[in-house]
Amino acid sequence: MLKSHELQLTLQCDFDLIGLVSSAKEYKLAWSLNQNLGLKLAKSKDIAINFVGNRSIIISNFTFTTSHCTFKLLKNHAISEDWNQYLLPELKNVDYFLLIKNESDTFDPGKYLCHLSEIGIVQSFASINVENLKNKENLIF
């Protein structure tokens, strides 16, 4: 008789996530974030996420790394050659995500939230609780 075992993984999401709604192109949004938040986001290599069934999506991203923090501007909507997909399908109304991985106790992500309202091309934004996301594993790369 075969015994079956179930593998359960607990993902540790040690980053802050801000959802941004903006109709701007990603390079224009990155430039605006750089100007208003004092970042230096630069285009990075696209991220490929592979799914079961030989499906994958390509996610465009901009990255800025300091000695204690990494900022990633990720586009939510990805278009592959044969199908449409989202990085986080449960948040289809969000256009971009600002992922902030902090390795310092003195860093305050709220400082960036208050300045986002000053950026004209950002229609709305919200801090997202990563633990409540159904597809949070899509953010681990």
N, C-alpha and C positions, 0 to 999 in steps of 0.2 A: 504494500500500500504506500502510495506517495503522500508525503506530507507537504502541505503548501505553507509557505511563509509569506508574510506581507512586509515589505520594506516601507517604513514610514520615515520621511525626512522632515526635519524642521528647518525651514530657511531662516537665516538670521539676516534681517534687512536693517543694516546699520547705516542708513542714509535718510535724508529728508527729501521729500518729493513735493514739488509745487506744480500744479496743473495750470497751463496758460491757454487762454482762448485768444487767438489772433489770426487774422486773415493774411498777415504779412508773409512774404517769402522767408524761409529760414535764415538766409544770410542777412536779411534786413533786420530780423528780430535779434539775431546774435549781435549785430552791430549796435542796436539800440540798448541791449542789455549791457554791452561793454561800456557804452557811453554813460549810462545812468547808474550802473552798479559798480563801476570800477573794475570790471572783469576784463579778461583778455581771451575770450572764447575764440577758438580757431577751428576751422573745418578739420575733422579727423576722418580716418578711414571708416566707411560705412560698416555697420554691425549686421552680420548675418545671423539670424535665429532659425534653427532647423527644428521642424516639427515631425511628428510621426507621419508616415505616409509619403516621405520624400518631398514634403512641402517646406518652404522656407520663406522668410521675409527679409527684406533689406531695410534697415533703419538708418536714416541720415542723422548725424550727430556732430556737435561742436563741443570741444573740450577745453578746459582751462584747469591747470594743476598748480597749486602752491605747495609750500612745504607741509601744510597740514590739511589742506582741503582739495577736493576734486569737484569741479562743476561740469555737468554734462547737460547740454541742451539737446533733447531727443525729440524727433518728430513722431507723433503718434500714428499717423496714417502712412502706411507703406504700400506701395503698389509693385507687385511682382508681375511678370509677364502674363501669367494665366489666372491670377486671382487677386482680389483686394483683401487686405487684412489690416488689423490694428495692433500696435504694440500692446495696448491694454484695451481689449474689446469692450470691457464693461464701462469704459469711459470714452465712448465714441465722440462725445461732444467736446472733448479736450483736444486741442490741436498740437500742443507741445508740452513737454515735461522738462522742468529744471530739476535735475537730480543733484543733490549736494551731499557728498560723502565727506564727513567731518571726522578728523582724528585728533581734535583739540577740545579741551573742556571749556576754553574761553570763547569759542565761536558761537555766535548767535544768528541762526538763520532767519529769525524774525526781523533782523535789520534789513534784510533784502526784501521781505514781504512789504514793508511800509514804502519802499522806493518803487515797487512795481506799479503802484497806482499813478506814478508820475510819467509813465511811459505811454504815450498816446496810442501806439499801435497795439497795445495789449488791452483788449476789451474787458477781460475779467481774469481773475486768478484765484486759486485756493490752495491751501496746504492740504495734502492728501495723506490719510493714514494708510500706510503701506500694508500693515497687518490685516486690514479688512479687504484687500484686493484679492479677487479670485485668481488672477493670472500674474501674481507678483514674481513668479519664477522667470517671467520674461524680462525682468529688470536685472537679473543676475548674469553678468557677462564679464 
